[in-house]
């Protein structure tokens, strides 16, 4: 049900830029049926927002704990937010 949609924002710390984190995240999110966005931040972290069914959103948060093969994730901050009903998953610049 649409009312079951949740939203989680994550900040991923470590060697996570320049390792295809954003593109891989987009592909994994689309496969999981999750909407939202991902972007690099100036401090070297990656920020992402995931909206969708709870199991799929939790799956994406868990994926962020390791990321793509070249990433070296040190820490993931998680924040629960009110869903905005985003329809697609985008890479923000």
N, C-alpha and C positions, 0 to 999 in steps of 0.2 A: 504494500500500500504506500501511496505517496506520503501519508502522514508518518510513516516509519523512517523518513529521510533524516539523517543526522549530518552534522558538519564538524570536521576537525581540521584545525590549522596546525601545521608542524613547522618547526625550524630545525634543519638538519646541520649539525656541526661536523667538521672534519675536512678531509680532502675530498670535497664533493662538487667542486667546479672544475670544468675542463675534462670530465670523465664520462660525459654523455648522461649525466644524472637526469636532466630535464627531459630529454627526448625519450629515454627509457621509461621514466615515470609516466609520461603521457601515454606511451604504448601500453604499459601495464594497467593504468587506470582505465583506458578505453576497453581493454579486454575484460576488466572486472565490472564494467558498467558504472564506473564512478565518474562524476563530473567535478569540475573545479579548475584549478590552475596551479602552475609551478613557475618559480622565477629564482634567478640568482640575486643575492643581496650584496651590496658593496663590501661588507665585512667578510666575505668568503663563504657564508652559509647559503643554504638553499631554503626557500620558504615555499610551502605548498598548502593548498586548501583542497580537501576532499569532501564531496557531498554524495550521499547515496544511501543504500541499505546498510544497516549497521555492520553486518558481516563483511561486506565489500570494503567499507571505509576502514574497518579494523585491519583487513588484509593489506590495504595500502600503507597504513601506518607501520605495520610490521615489515613490509617491503622496504620502507625508508630506513629501517634499522641496519640494513646491509647495503641497499642500493644496487647499482649495476656493478659488474665485476671489477672495474678499475677504481671504484670508490673506496674510501677508508672512513667509514662513519664512526665518529667518536661519541656522539650524543644526539638524541632526538627529543626536543621539547614538544609537548602536546597540549593543545588548547581546544576545549569544546566551545563551539559557537552556535548561534542561531542560523539555520539553513536559509540561504537566499534563493534557492530553487534555480541554481545554475544549470544550464542544459547541456553544455559540452565541456570537454577538458582542453585547456589551452596552455601554451607556453607563453608566459609574459616576458617581455623584454625590459 
